[in-house]
Amino acid sequence: MDRDGLQRAGTLAAAAILVERLSSSGPGMKVDRRLFGWVNSGHGSAPDAAFAGLTELGSITASLAAAGALALRGNSRVAGRAVGAAAATWLAGQALKRLYLRIRPYDEESITVRLLIGKPRGTSWPSSHPAVLFSFLTVAGRELGLSSPARAGLAGVAGVVAASRVYLGVHYPSDVVAGLLLGRGMGLAALAARGRAIQ
């Protein structure tokens, strides 16, 4: 077991909770709402379509499909570990949603929202899509032995999915930041449990 990795995972989880606390009231909430308004405002039909298409990369279904593709290429153990981390992250996210009960942007009467996809189930914090994807990619990237630049590129994909959730009107920026922190933390915890340190 990699104790340093577990400590880093715990630090990221604590940071996710701190993001929620800071954005729940006062100046933090105002900044969160302003950022939401800027990202969610109309930027053209091309980004509307692109983000609507990319956002589902963060679904648990997409992780299952990616795991299936890895298994077909002879990486069934990696697939199992990565999708296991993604599933654990999804469950943790659902539990946190029930604990914090933050309403979705489109249910907030004081702000204007462009809702570009169907209304998701559940509450807003944390955002599950970037969490699930980042957890999957953290484990898969390390287990496949990808280079640091390649893993950074995968992290960028998770960041784009996070941005898509705000752009499409279903999450606040703090929701997706917390989702990224949670996903990375869960991925590191899964690796640390097997003694796989991240360089």
Buried (B, 14 or more C-beta within 10 A) or exposed (E): EBEEBBEBBBEBBEBBBEBBEBBBEEEBBEBBBEBBBEBBEEEEEEEBEBBBEBBBBBBBEBBBEBBEEBBEEEBEEBBBBBBBBBBBBBEBBBEBBEEBEBEBBBEBEEEEBBEBBEEBEEBBBBBBBBBBBBBBBBBBBBBBEBEEEEBEEBBEBBBBBBBBBBBBBBBBBBBBBBBBBBBBBBBBBBBBBEEBEBE
